[in-house]
Amino acid sequence: MLAVTDAVIAAQNAVVAAESLGIGSCYIGDIMEQYEEHREILQLPEYVFPSCMLVFGYPTPQQSMRPKPERCRLEDIVQENTYYRRNFKRDEQISTTLSGSICCWREKGIGMK
């Protein structure tokens, strides 16, 4: 799995470099789950395992002007030195969604205990 980690690190470096040149990117999410199909499409040898895939391109003006989806605050997703388990009430676990993702729980008043 070290090779997979190295490939993903290299991919992220490519994303950062492309962004600095005004080039957009998008990770393709099912590469490892559908590796047999991707191996066939890309004509990869049997011993080659596709671990990640990126597409690059120049964004259209419409894409550049589109508002970014709301994100959770870092303090809601980053943990330091140890893992903190959130204490949820059963009926509040699935809450309002933002752009198809589960909403930041802190905004719903559900904090870390």
C-alpha atoms as an extended CHARMM CRD file, in Angstrom:
* protein
*
       113  EXT
         1         1  MET       CA              0.0000000000        0.0000000000        0.0000000000  PROA      1               0.0000000000
         2         2  LEU       CA              3.0010000000        2.3280000000        0.2310000000  PROA      2               0.0000000000
         3         3  ALA       CA              2.9840000000        2.6600000000       -3.5530000000  PROA      3               0.0000000000
         4         4  VAL       CA             -0.6970000000        3.7010000000       -3.4630000000  PROA      4               0.0000000000
         5         5  THR       CA              0.0950000000        6.3630000000       -0.8640000000  PROA      5               0.0000000000
         6         6  ASP       CA              2.9880000000        7.6330000000       -2.9780000000  PROA      6               0.0000000000
         7         7  ALA       CA              0.7360000000        7.7950000000       -6.0470000000  PROA      7               0.0000000000
         8         8  VAL       CA             -1.9180000000        9.7900000000       -4.2020000000  PROA      8               0.0000000000
         9         9  ILE       CA              0.7050000000       12.1940000000       -2.8270000000  PROA      9               0.0000000000
        10        10  ALA       CA              2.0310000000       12.7070000000       -6.3650000000  PROA      10              0.0000000000
        11        11  ALA       CA             -1.5290000000       13.2500000000       -7.6200000000  PROA      11              0.0000000000
        12        12  GLN       CA             -2.1710000000       15.9050000000       -4.9810000000  PROA      12              0.0000000000
        13        13  ASN       CA              1.0660000000       17.6680000000       -5.9300000000  PROA      13              0.0000000000
        14        14  ALA       CA             -0.1370000000       17.6580000000       -9.5440000000  PROA      14              0.0000000000
        15        15  VAL       CA             -3.4630000000       19.1850000000       -8.4400000000  PROA      15              0.0000000000
        16        16  VAL       CA             -1.6650000000       21.9940000000       -6.5800000000  PROA      16              0.0000000000
        17        17  ALA       CA              0.6530000000       22.6660000000       -9.5300000000  PROA      17              0.0000000000
        18        18  ALA       CA             -2.2520000000       22.6870000000      -11.9910000000  PROA      18              0.0000000000
        19        19  GLU       CA             -4.2610000000       25.0470000000       -9.7810000000  PROA      19              0.0000000000
        20        20  SER       CA             -1.3420000000       27.4950000000       -9.7550000000  PROA      20              0.0000000000
        21        21  LEU       CA             -1.5540000000       27.5490000000      -13.5680000000  PROA      21              0.0000000000
        22        22  GLY       CA             -5.3200000000       28.0760000000      -13.6230000000  PROA      22              0.0000000000
        23        23  ILE       CA             -6.0270000000       24.4750000000      -14.5640000000  PROA      23              0.0000000000
        24        24  GLY       CA             -8.8520000000       22.6890000000      -12.7710000000  PROA      24              0.0000000000
        25        25  SER       CA             -8.8490000000       19.0640000000      -11.6990000000  PROA      25              0.0000000000
        26        26  CYS       CA            -11.1950000000       16.3740000000      -10.4980000000  PROA      26              0.0000000000
        27        27  TYR       CA            -10.4220000000       13.0530000000       -8.8470000000  PROA      27              0.0000000000
        28        28  ILE       CA            -12.2600000000       10.0720000000      -10.3150000000  PROA      28              0.0000000000
        29        29  GLY       CA            -13.6160000000        8.2230000000       -7.3170000000  PROA      29              0.0000000000
        30        30  ASP       CA            -14.1440000000        4.5860000000       -8.2840000000  PROA      30              0.0000000000
        31        31  ILE       CA            -10.7010000000        3.6410000000       -9.5490000000  PROA      31              0.0000000000
        32        32  MET       CA             -9.8040000000        1.0010000000       -6.9740000000  PROA      32              0.0000000000
        33        33  GLU       CA            -13.3640000000       -0.3090000000       -6.6980000000  PROA      33              0.0000000000
        34        34  GLN       CA            -13.5380000000       -0.8250000000      -10.4770000000  PROA      34              0.0000000000
        35        35  TYR       CA             -9.8770000000       -1.6110000000      -11.0710000000  PROA      35              0.0000000000
        36        36  GLU       CA            -10.5400000000       -4.5180000000      -13.4640000000  PROA      36              0.0000000000
        37        37  GLU       CA            -12.5640000000       -2.2830000000      -15.7920000000  PROA      37              0.0000000000
        38        38  HSD       CA            -10.0270000000        0.5510000000      -15.6440000000  PROA      38              0.0000000000
        39        39  ARG       CA             -7.1470000000       -1.8620000000      -16.1790000000  PROA      39              0.0000000000
        40        40  GLU       CA             -8.8670000000       -3.1050000000      -19.3520000000  PROA      40              0.0000000000
        41        41  ILE       CA             -9.7900000000        0.3920000000      -20.6230000000  PROA      41              0.0000000000
        42        42  LEU       CA             -6.2300000000        1.6600000000      -20.0810000000  PROA      42              0.0000000000
        43        43  GLN       CA             -4.6800000000       -1.5970000000      -21.3650000000  PROA      43              0.0000000000
        44        44  LEU       CA             -2.6130000000       -2.0060000000      -18.2090000000  PROA      44              0.0000000000
        45        45  PRO       CA             -0.5870000000       -5.1630000000      -17.6070000000  PROA      45              0.0000000000
        46        46  GLU       CA             -1.9540000000       -7.6360000000      -15.0560000000  PROA      46              0.0000000000
        47        47  TYR       CA              0.5370000000       -6.5730000000      -12.3780000000  PROA      47              0.0000000000
        48        48  VAL       CA             -0.3930000000       -2.8560000000      -12.5970000000  PROA      48              0.0000000000
        49        49  PHE       CA             -3.0560000000       -1.6480000000      -10.1640000000  PROA      49              0.0000000000
        50        50  PRO       CA             -4.6460000000        1.7620000000      -10.8340000000  PROA      50              0.0000000000
        51        51  SER       CA             -4.8460000000        3.5510000000       -7.4930000000  PROA      51              0.0000000000
        52        52  CYS       CA             -6.1260000000        7.0040000000       -8.4230000000  PROA      52              0.0000000000
        53        53  MET       CA             -7.1070000000        8.9890000000      -11.4690000000  PROA      53              0.0000000000
        54        54  LEU       CA             -7.3180000000       12.6980000000      -12.1560000000  PROA      54              0.0000000000
        55        55  VAL       CA             -8.7520000000       14.6790000000      -14.9930000000  PROA      55              0.0000000000
        56        56  PHE       CA             -7.4450000000       18.1600000000      -15.7890000000  PROA      56              0.0000000000
        57        57  GLY       CA             -8.8490000000       21.0050000000      -17.8150000000  PROA      57              0.0000000000
        58        58  TYR       CA             -9.4290000000       24.7170000000      -17.9920000000  PROA      58              0.0000000000
        59        59  PRO       CA            -12.6520000000       25.6900000000      -16.2010000000  PROA      59              0.0000000000
        60        60  THR       CA            -15.3180000000       27.5220000000      -18.1630000000  PROA      60              0.0000000000
        61        61  PRO       CA            -16.2660000000       31.0220000000      -16.9630000000  PROA      61              0.0000000000
        62        62  GLN       CA            -19.4700000000       29.5300000000      -15.5360000000  PROA      62              0.0000000000
        63        63  GLN       CA            -17.4800000000       26.9800000000      -13.5190000000  PROA      63              0.0000000000
        64        64  SER       CA            -15.0600000000       29.6590000000      -12.2980000000  PROA      64              0.0000000000
        65        65  MET       CA            -17.8980000000       31.8970000000      -11.0660000000  PROA      65              0.0000000000
        66        66  ARG       CA            -19.8970000000       29.0870000000       -9.4320000000  PROA      66              0.0000000000
        67        67  PRO       CA            -20.0610000000       29.4090000000       -5.6340000000  PROA      67              0.0000000000
        68        68  LYS       CA            -18.0670000000       26.7630000000       -3.8190000000  PROA      68              0.0000000000
        69        69  PRO       CA            -20.0790000000       24.3000000000       -1.6930000000  PROA      69              0.0000000000
        70        70  GLU       CA            -20.2190000000       25.0220000000        2.0240000000  PROA      70              0.0000000000
        71        71  ARG       CA            -17.6300000000       23.1170000000        4.0040000000  PROA      71              0.0000000000
        72        72  CYS       CA            -17.4470000000       22.1400000000        7.6280000000  PROA      72              0.0000000000
        73        73  ARG       CA            -15.1760000000       24.2270000000        9.7890000000  PROA      73              0.0000000000
        74        74  LEU       CA            -11.7780000000       22.6910000000       10.4820000000  PROA      74              0.0000000000
        75        75  GLU       CA            -12.4840000000       22.4560000000       14.2020000000  PROA      75              0.0000000000
        76        76  ASP       CA            -15.4120000000       20.1690000000       13.3390000000  PROA      76              0.0000000000
        77        77  ILE       CA            -13.3180000000       17.7050000000       11.3370000000  PROA      77              0.0000000000
        78        78  VAL       CA             -9.6900000000       18.0380000000       12.4920000000  PROA      78              0.0000000000
        79        79  GLN       CA             -8.6630000000       16.3420000000       15.7040000000  PROA      79              0.0000000000
        80        80  GLU       CA             -5.4100000000       16.8910000000       17.5240000000  PROA      80              0.0000000000
        81        81  ASN       CA             -3.3770000000       14.2800000000       19.4120000000  PROA      81              0.0000000000
        82        82  THR       CA             -6.3520000000       11.9990000000       20.0440000000  PROA      82              0.0000000000
        83        83  TYR       CA             -9.7180000000       11.0120000000       18.5710000000  PROA      83              0.0000000000
        84        84  TYR       CA            -12.8150000000       12.5320000000       20.1400000000  PROA      84              0.0000000000
        85        85  ARG       CA            -16.0100000000       10.5500000000       19.7290000000  PROA      85              0.0000000000
        86        86  ARG       CA            -19.0420000000       12.7370000000       19.1670000000  PROA      86              0.0000000000
        87        87  ASN       CA            -22.0610000000       12.0710000000       21.3320000000  PROA      87              0.0000000000
        88        88  PHE       CA            -25.1530000000       12.0270000000       19.1010000000  PROA      88              0.0000000000
        89        89  LYS       CA            -28.7910000000       11.6950000000       19.8880000000  PROA      89              0.0000000000
        90        90  ARG       CA            -30.2440000000        8.9870000000       17.6300000000  PROA      90              0.0000000000
        91        91  ASP       CA            -32.7420000000       11.2880000000       15.8750000000  PROA      91              0.0000000000
        92        92  GLU       CA            -30.1500000000       14.0200000000       15.2600000000  PROA      92              0.0000000000
        93        93  GLN       CA            -27.5210000000       11.8290000000       13.5960000000  PROA      93              0.0000000000
        94        94  ILE       CA            -28.7780000000       12.4690000000       10.0980000000  PROA      94              0.0000000000
        95        95  SER       CA            -29.3770000000       16.1790000000        9.8110000000  PROA      95              0.0000000000
        96        96  THR       CA            -29.8820000000       18.8500000000        7.1880000000  PROA      96              0.0000000000
        97        97  THR       CA            -27.6390000000       18.3750000000        4.2100000000  PROA      97              0.0000000000
        98        98  LEU       CA            -25.4280000000       20.9240000000        2.5260000000  PROA      98              0.0000000000
        99        99  SER       CA            -24.7400000000       20.1260000000       -1.1130000000  PROA      99              0.0000000000
       100       100  GLY       CA            -25.5310000000       16.4530000000       -0.5350000000  PROA      100             0.0000000000
       101       101  SER       CA            -23.1580000000       16.0580000000        2.4230000000  PROA      101             0.0000000000
       102       102  ILE       CA            -24.0720000000       15.6800000000        6.0600000000  PROA      102             0.0000000000
       103       103  CYS       CA            -24.2830000000       19.1080000000        7.6710000000  PROA      103             0.0000000000
       104       104  CYS       CA            -21.7390000000       20.2480000000       10.2220000000  PROA      104             0.0000000000
       105       105  TRP       CA            -23.0730000000       18.8970000000       13.4920000000  PROA      105             0.0000000000
       106       106  ARG       CA            -21.7750000000       21.7520000000       15.5840000000  PROA      106             0.0000000000
       107       107  GLU       CA            -24.1950000000       24.0620000000       13.7820000000  PROA      107             0.0000000000
       108       108  LYS       CA            -26.9770000000       21.7850000000       15.0470000000  PROA      108             0.0000000000
       109       109  GLY       CA            -25.7140000000       22.1460000000       18.6180000000  PROA      109             0.0000000000
       110       110  ILE       CA            -24.2550000000       18.6680000000       18.8270000000  PROA      110             0.0000000000
       111       111  GLY       CA            -20.7850000000       19.1070000000       20.3270000000  PROA      111             0.0000000000
       112       112  MET       CA            -17.8950000000       16.8840000000       21.3320000000  PROA      112             0.0000000000
       113       113  LYS       CA            -18.0410000000       15.2290000000       24.7230000000  PROA      113             0.0000000000
